[in-house]
Amino acid sequence: MGTGQKSNTLINPLAAQAMEKFKYEVANELGIQIPQSGYYGNMTTRDTGDIGGHMVRKMIEAYQNSLVNQSGQQF
């Protein structure tokens, strides 16, 4: 990697396959085609950012829902 670039590593490596599947599901929901080759160089930054941003929003929503379920509160 180039200077200043960081690799994104998962806290739990066992989640890698699930996260990859999640990425394709989100891209499909957004109508974005991820290259089967795994090379993202031809994708726009906007599309890759949309996928990542939507993934984060969905993960936050799922966590918030789990907090509500743990506490038994309804919003």
SULFENUR-V582818 format. One record per backbone hydrogen bond with DSSP energy under -0.5 kcal/mol. NH is the residue of the N-H (numbers start at 1). CO is the residue of the C=O. E is the energy in kcal/mol with one decimal. If there is no record, write none. Layout:
nh: (NH | NH)
co: (CO | CO)
e: (E | E)
This chain:
nh: (5 | 9 | 13 | 15 | 16 | 19 | 20 | 21 | 22 | 23 | 24 | 25 | 26 | 27 | 28 | 29 | 30 | 31 | 31 | 32 | 34 | 38 | 40 | 43 | 48 | 49 | 50 | 51 | 52 | 53 | 54 | 55 | 56 | 57 | 58 | 59 | 60 | 61 | 62 | 63 | 64 | 65 | 66 | 67 | 68 | 69 | 70 | 71 | 72 | 73)
co: (2 | 7 | 11 | 12 | 13 | 15 | 16 | 17 | 18 | 19 | 20 | 21 | 22 | 23 | 24 | 25 | 26 | 27 | 28 | 27 | 32 | 35 | 38 | 40 | 44 | 45 | 46 | 47 | 48 | 49 | 50 | 51 | 52 | 53 | 54 | 55 | 56 | 57 | 58 | 59 | 60 | 61 | 62 | 63 | 64 | 65 | 66 | 67 | 68 | 68)
e: (-1.8 | -0.8 | -0.6 | -2.4 | -1.5 | -2.7 | -2.1 | -2.1 | -2.5 | -2.3 | -1.7 | -2.2 | -2.6 | -2.4 | -2.3 | -2.2 | -2.0 | -0.6 | -1.0 | -3.1 | -0.6 | -1.5 | -0.6 | -1.9 | -2.1 | -2.6 | -2.4 | -2.2 | -2.3 | -2.9 | -2.4 | -2.3 | -2.2 | -2.3 | -2.4 | -2.3 | -2.6 | -2.4 | -2.3 | -2.2 | -2.8 | -2.4 | -1.9 | -2.2 | -2.2 | -2.4 | -2.0 | -2.0 | -1.6 | -1.0)
